[in-house]
Amino acid sequence: MRRSSLPSLSLVPILVLLVGPALRPLPVQASESAVVQEILDGHELFIDGKTAKVKQKATAPQKLSTQNSRGQIRFDTGAAGRLNRFSQLKLGQGCFLIEQGQILVSGKQSGCTRSARLSVRGTNYLVDVNESGEAEISVLEGSVEVEPLADGEPTGQPATTVEAGQKLRLSARGVVMAILGLTTGDYNDILGGPLFQGFRVPLPAYGSLESYIRSRVPGVNLPVPISPPSLPFGLPRFF
């Protein structure tokens, strides 16, 4: 009698256990979303080129942009982002892409420029991208790991960790040009500038930033919080 070359039935469950996990598809990162929380200096905050409103939601791959207005958005991670005037941001999967302008991030939210991925565990950092694609990442509190990218993919070059109180200058090709310390004057300029002044909706990780500055950067003028507008009958305001 010819012996079958197929594995015995008793081996089938073992083969399924060994091979099955390798055949399962890798998990796909969820698309990012963001809700508009506040718009300052007019109404020039847009979602895909159309005028946005407070509480309106944008989902990847939609683009948020500003002209002569500023705005705050809340990512689905719970972190907040404040966009300065004349900024462009595209939502993605796992990180937003800041194409031009400035964004202040408060909380656990990773970001990307065209030449780097910025990974955080919860921090306050500022990204400034100019028209030529050069970027400056200022870590106000916490730390940010900057990984070089080429066409959206890792280059294999080692990542650079930027600690609290440092700023990193990055070329349009992802080359680290300098790592400098943030001075008391730098902090005063940032905290007294357009990404802090005039906003009513609080930053989720502002307490950590305030504690760090008080203990590590004496002489910095912390902004005075502005109370959110009260609603009739004392009802709380939700964003």
Helices and strands as residue ranges (DSSP letters): G 9-11, H 12-23, E 33-40, E 45-47, E 50-51, E 57-59, E 63-66, E 70-75, E 80-83, E 88-90, E 96-107, E 111-113, E 116-119, E 123-129, E 135-141, E 143-150, E 153-154, E 160-163, E 166-170, E 176-181, H 184-191, H 206-216, G 232-234
